[in-house]
């Protein structure tokens, strides 16, 4: 079929009527399908069930430090867990601190600590007139929720195929001391699946911030989450680059095993410079006597080392790769020539980012919901939920079964077609009125 914009009003009306009949038929089935969040499926969770058998009532629960993991002690993580996550995050184990089950929790704590006590001796943010953060868009809604919760002014920065627009980042960071940070998902980004280029990482490391307490919030959530063995993105390690450029304290690096083992019961970590970690441990000593060492030991013994974790991730990829391919093949086949949407084909991560015609995203998501498909709210990938073009939609393929996903994608595509036709027809109506 030719692009929709080439069709006459009569052709569009006829096509709309045909598609509307299909939509009403599907709506009548009363489907309940969920593509709203990037959750692992049951099959993925089952991969880690062996972890439940690693520790038994008669197991030796003494870690390498000689501490009984059932008891108090070891504030920043047992050696085995630090080594495992250090290798996963590609940093020295001395530059890592293990927390609880959620990296999002660590990021929240990091922002909260900056507000109440400042960063390495700088003025606490609560004592400042204005605090600002840069937010690459489209981006991760939960990052934006944290900064919005604390009343931080969020400044959108456009994403490119190589990462955030670094001309914009450099100009803003170097000129405004109220800018205290930038959110980054540098590998297989949420939602686009983009990996920052070597040049982008180098330019981050060479930033000259106006604020002494500026930090890059480097959330490497998908560092080993490849879809393909023969097509994998590579990301330069940011801590080392910052150290090379004489800015060792400029970055906090976050990660967790949430989409590796169990999302509700994984382990999370922060990696940073020695000076940053001294600052972080000051709070930790007051906040906790230590996180769940039994869970840390369980993870370390289940995976063994980074090689065991990488092999485990190949099993994840075997489950989710076909799901991504279902969505992408349907998008190509059904929308490829119609010029009513665009998308990227990621090599890893958990999402597919779809851009509709301007002004259509909210209507598409609402249409899909009407037919039984729940998706992430349109606008969620922008600060304050405000997408200026109302075009970006995040597709999360991992949680449904392949059969459910195929149905959900068909409904999504049908919704895209209907809303796009309605946009063209409305524009034609406006042109007629002007005549």
Helices and strands as residue ranges (DSSP letters): G 4-6, H 9-27, E 33-35, H 42-46, G 49-53, H 79-89, G 93-95, E 96-98, H 103-117, G 125-127, E 132-137, H 141-149, E 153-160, E 163-164, H 166-175, E 179-184, H 198-205, E 215-219, H 238-244, E 251-256, E 268-271, H 274-287, H 293-303, H 306-335, E 341-343, E 352-356, H 361-370, E 373-375, G 383-385, E 392-395, H 402-434
